[in-house]
């Protein structure tokens, strides 16, 4: 993944960059919040790992600015905090839109775990976003065309992307418009029962 790494301390930033690269990610570096914002506008990384205390624009305000960008792809935001951070500070960060926290100094195994969570969340948000977009549907059979130009039933299309199982039923409007006339037609087409004639003995 492409990861935005924002840290004003050059040594800590170098450690963060090497850690991210070691885990196989492409790194976009920034030395303060404003530079991070400009880098995000330019590169559009889907994950941000940012220090809380930075010049010009701190991590919390940067997160709020990213969250204000409606219609954009979701950015998973990990905030770097000091060892003395408080529960109130974490609550404020969560309310600002922060997804996760990492305590400095960076622990590689914890960073790896947070990024694995980020990958899963971003995968699901992308799937939901695609479902919310316009889908090409056949006007006659109601099949959906997927990314590989393959037409499939809408039930299969949704199930493959979300895991949702779809059950079928009939809404009240369709029951009155379709089912009731069909039942009446079948009733009229059924052969009339001939009353049995009792023989006289």
One Martini backbone bead per residue (centre of mass of N, CA, C, O) as a GRO file, in nm:
protein
  201
    1UNK     BB    1   0.102   0.032   0.011
    2UNK     BB    2   0.022   0.368   0.041
    3UNK     BB    3   0.205   0.572   0.283
    4UNK     BB    4   0.162   0.820   0.516
    5UNK     BB    5   0.448   0.990   0.672
    6UNK     BB    6   0.419   1.189   0.972
    7UNK     BB    7   0.721   1.359   1.098
    8UNK     BB    8   0.927   1.597   1.260
    9UNK     BB    9   1.127   1.388   1.343
   10UNK     BB   10   1.390   1.266   1.167
   11UNK     BB   11   1.447   1.000   1.315
   12UNK     BB   12   1.155   0.894   1.342
   13UNK     BB   13   1.097   0.908   1.036
   14UNK     BB   14   1.312   0.704   0.948
   15UNK     BB   15   1.200   0.467   1.110
   16UNK     BB   16   0.921   0.464   0.980
   17UNK     BB   17   1.009   0.426   0.689
   18UNK     BB   18   1.168   0.158   0.727
   19UNK     BB   19   0.932  -0.004   0.842
   20UNK     BB   20   0.742   0.021   0.598
   21UNK     BB   21   0.938  -0.094   0.386
   22UNK     BB   22   0.982  -0.369   0.529
   23UNK     BB   23   0.658  -0.428   0.484
   24UNK     BB   24   0.607  -0.327   0.165
   25UNK     BB   25   0.577  -0.013   0.148
   26UNK     BB   26   0.482   0.292   0.027
   27UNK     BB   27   0.639   0.610   0.086
   28UNK     BB   28   0.509   0.924   0.219
   29UNK     BB   29   0.667   1.207   0.316
   30UNK     BB   30   0.651   1.420   0.625
   31UNK     BB   31   0.738   1.704   0.853
   32UNK     BB   32   0.429   1.801   0.847
   33UNK     BB   33   0.099   1.874   0.815
   34UNK     BB   34   0.105   2.044   0.553
   35UNK     BB   35   0.281   1.847   0.391
   36UNK     BB   36   0.085   1.611   0.420
   37UNK     BB   37  -0.151   1.740   0.274
   38UNK     BB   38  -0.005   1.783   0.003
   39UNK     BB   39   0.068   1.483  -0.037
   40UNK     BB   40  -0.222   1.381  -0.046
   41UNK     BB   41  -0.321   1.547  -0.290
   42UNK     BB   42  -0.105   1.414  -0.481
   43UNK     BB   43  -0.108   1.080  -0.395
   44UNK     BB   44  -0.345   0.933  -0.240
   45UNK     BB   45  -0.331   0.785   0.021
   46UNK     BB   46  -0.498   0.531   0.231
   47UNK     BB   47  -0.264   0.577   0.447
   48UNK     BB   48  -0.202   0.716   0.784
   49UNK     BB   49   0.104   0.808   0.966
   50UNK     BB   50   0.076   1.024   1.254
   51UNK     BB   51   0.167   1.267   1.437
   52UNK     BB   52   0.040   1.469   1.671
   53UNK     BB   53   0.299   1.656   1.710
   54UNK     BB   54   0.300   1.934   1.484
   55UNK     BB   55   0.370   2.162   1.276
   56UNK     BB   56   0.106   2.387   1.169
   57UNK     BB   57  -0.019   2.067   1.167
   58UNK     BB   58  -0.168   1.847   1.336
   59UNK     BB   59  -0.291   1.530   1.343
   60UNK     BB   60  -0.585   1.603   1.416
   61UNK     BB   61  -0.634   1.824   1.198
   62UNK     BB   62  -0.564   1.646   0.960
   63UNK     BB   63  -0.791   1.442   0.999
   64UNK     BB   64  -1.026   1.643   0.973
   65UNK     BB   65  -0.957   1.729   0.684
   66UNK     BB   66  -0.991   1.450   0.555
   67UNK     BB   67  -1.293   1.402   0.651
   68UNK     BB   68  -1.404   1.657   0.476
   69UNK     BB   69  -1.366   1.472   0.215
   70UNK     BB   70  -1.606   1.426   0.018
   71UNK     BB   71  -1.604   1.144  -0.205
   72UNK     BB   72  -1.365   1.003  -0.103
   73UNK     BB   73  -1.145   0.794  -0.027
   74UNK     BB   74  -1.069   0.616   0.231
   75UNK     BB   75  -0.877   0.698   0.528
   76UNK     BB   76  -0.644   0.542   0.723
   77UNK     BB   77  -0.590   0.652   1.065
   78UNK     BB   78  -0.274   0.679   1.233
   79UNK     BB   79  -0.178   0.763   1.562
   80UNK     BB   80   0.090   0.911   1.718
   81UNK     BB   81   0.192   0.847   2.054
   82UNK     BB   82   0.263   0.892   2.366
   83UNK     BB   83   0.310   0.744   2.682
   84UNK     BB   84   0.117   0.998   2.821
   85UNK     BB   85  -0.145   0.948   2.720
   86UNK     BB   86  -0.488   0.999   2.738
   87UNK     BB   87  -0.816   0.916   2.738
   88UNK     BB   88  -0.917   1.194   2.641
   89UNK     BB   89  -0.735   1.215   2.392
   90UNK     BB   90  -0.844   0.959   2.253
   91UNK     BB   91  -1.133   1.055   2.233
   92UNK     BB   92  -1.079   1.304   2.060
   93UNK     BB   93  -0.954   1.147   1.826
   94UNK     BB   94  -1.194   0.965   1.759
   95UNK     BB   95  -1.392   1.208   1.701
   96UNK     BB   96  -1.200   1.309   1.455
   97UNK     BB   97  -1.130   1.004   1.299
   98UNK     BB   98  -0.957   0.809   1.432
   99UNK     BB   99  -0.871   0.461   1.404
  100UNK     BB  100  -0.570   0.456   1.536
  101UNK     BB  101  -0.296   0.350   1.758
  102UNK     BB  102   0.051   0.451   1.833
  103UNK     BB  103   0.330   0.393   2.024
  104UNK     BB  104   0.606   0.546   2.124
  105UNK     BB  105   0.798   0.353   1.996
  106UNK     BB  106   0.816   0.162   1.727
  107UNK     BB  107   0.650  -0.145   1.664
  108UNK     BB  108   0.659  -0.368   1.415
  109UNK     BB  109   0.429  -0.568   1.492
  110UNK     BB  110   0.213  -0.347   1.542
  111UNK     BB  111   0.224  -0.216   1.268
  112UNK     BB  112   0.146  -0.464   1.107
  113UNK     BB  113  -0.133  -0.505   1.239
  114UNK     BB  114  -0.257  -0.228   1.163
  115UNK     BB  115  -0.222  -0.266   0.850
  116UNK     BB  116  -0.402  -0.514   0.821
  117UNK     BB  117  -0.657  -0.374   0.908
  118UNK     BB  118  -0.652  -0.155   0.694
  119UNK     BB  119  -0.680  -0.342   0.448
  120UNK     BB  120  -0.959  -0.456   0.521
  121UNK     BB  121  -1.118  -0.193   0.543
  122UNK     BB  122  -1.056  -0.088   0.253
  123UNK     BB  123  -1.184  -0.322   0.104
  124UNK     BB  124  -1.476  -0.280   0.213
  125UNK     BB  125  -1.514   0.019   0.128
  126UNK     BB  126  -1.482  -0.037  -0.174
  127UNK     BB  127  -1.720  -0.230  -0.206
  128UNK     BB  128  -1.939  -0.035  -0.108
  129UNK     BB  129  -1.884   0.187  -0.316
  130UNK     BB  130  -1.956   0.013  -0.563
  131UNK     BB  131  -2.253  -0.044  -0.474
  132UNK     BB  132  -2.329   0.272  -0.478
  133UNK     BB  133  -2.289   0.272  -0.755
  134UNK     BB  134  -2.332   0.242  -1.074
  135UNK     BB  135  -2.501  -0.035  -1.229
  136UNK     BB  136  -2.496  -0.259  -1.481
  137UNK     BB  137  -2.825  -0.339  -1.614
  138UNK     BB  138  -3.049  -0.542  -1.732
  139UNK     BB  139  -3.373  -0.472  -1.847
  140UNK     BB  140  -3.474  -0.779  -1.850
  141UNK     BB  141  -3.297  -0.986  -1.639
  142UNK     BB  142  -3.115  -0.821  -1.414
  143UNK     BB  143  -2.828  -0.828  -1.476
  144UNK     BB  144  -2.483  -0.795  -1.386
  145UNK     BB  145  -2.195  -0.612  -1.465
  146UNK     BB  146  -1.875  -0.667  -1.423
  147UNK     BB  147  -1.531  -0.605  -1.441
  148UNK     BB  148  -1.517  -0.866  -1.663
  149UNK     BB  149  -1.783  -0.860  -1.843
  150UNK     BB  150  -1.984  -1.023  -1.656
  151UNK     BB  151  -2.290  -1.183  -1.633
  152UNK     BB  152  -2.499  -1.162  -1.334
  153UNK     BB  153  -2.664  -1.215  -1.076
  154UNK     BB  154  -2.738  -1.001  -0.822
  155UNK     BB  155  -2.699  -1.200  -0.591
  156UNK     BB  156  -2.406  -1.288  -0.665
  157UNK     BB  157  -2.275  -1.011  -0.670
  158UNK     BB  158  -2.326  -0.938  -0.370
  159UNK     BB  159  -2.211  -1.194  -0.233
  160UNK     BB  160  -1.910  -1.170  -0.335
  161UNK     BB  161  -1.868  -0.868  -0.195
  162UNK     BB  162  -2.029  -0.923   0.111
  163UNK     BB  163  -2.181  -1.210   0.197
  164UNK     BB  164  -2.472  -1.176   0.123
  165UNK     BB  165  -2.780  -1.317   0.181
  166UNK     BB  166  -3.059  -1.383  -0.038
  167UNK     BB  167  -3.398  -1.350  -0.010
  168UNK     BB  168  -3.725  -1.440  -0.120
  169UNK     BB  169  -4.009  -1.236  -0.208
  170UNK     BB  170  -4.325  -1.050  -0.168
  171UNK     BB  171  -4.465  -0.769  -0.219
  172UNK     BB  172  -4.768  -0.620  -0.189
  173UNK     BB  173  -4.778  -0.497  -0.474
  174UNK     BB  174  -4.703  -0.760  -0.635
  175UNK     BB  175  -4.928  -0.933  -0.524
  176UNK     BB  176  -5.162  -0.764  -0.653
  177UNK     BB  177  -5.042  -0.739  -0.954
  178UNK     BB  178  -4.954  -1.061  -0.993
  179UNK     BB  179  -5.059  -1.293  -0.809
  180UNK     BB  180  -5.368  -1.258  -0.807
  181UNK     BB  181  -5.418  -1.281  -1.119
  182UNK     BB  182  -5.286  -1.563  -1.140
  183UNK     BB  183  -5.485  -1.711  -0.953
  184UNK     BB  184  -5.737  -1.643  -1.117
  185UNK     BB  185  -5.650  -1.778  -1.379
  186UNK     BB  186  -5.616  -2.065  -1.261
  187UNK     BB  187  -5.906  -2.090  -1.160
  188UNK     BB  188  -6.044  -2.061  -1.445
  189UNK     BB  189  -5.869  -2.302  -1.585
  190UNK     BB  190  -5.992  -2.495  -1.417
  191UNK     BB  191  -6.164  -2.768  -1.392
  192UNK     BB  192  -6.477  -2.857  -1.359
  193UNK     BB  193  -6.665  -2.996  -1.124
  194UNK     BB  194  -6.853  -3.282  -1.127
  195UNK     BB  195  -7.125  -3.384  -0.997
  196UNK     BB  196  -7.230  -3.641  -0.833
  197UNK     BB  197  -7.430  -3.929  -0.919
  198UNK     BB  198  -7.688  -4.086  -0.780
  199UNK     BB  199  -7.796  -4.402  -0.763
  200UNK     BB  200  -8.064  -4.599  -0.802
  201UNK     BB  201  -8.201  -4.893  -0.636
   0.00000   0.00000   0.00000
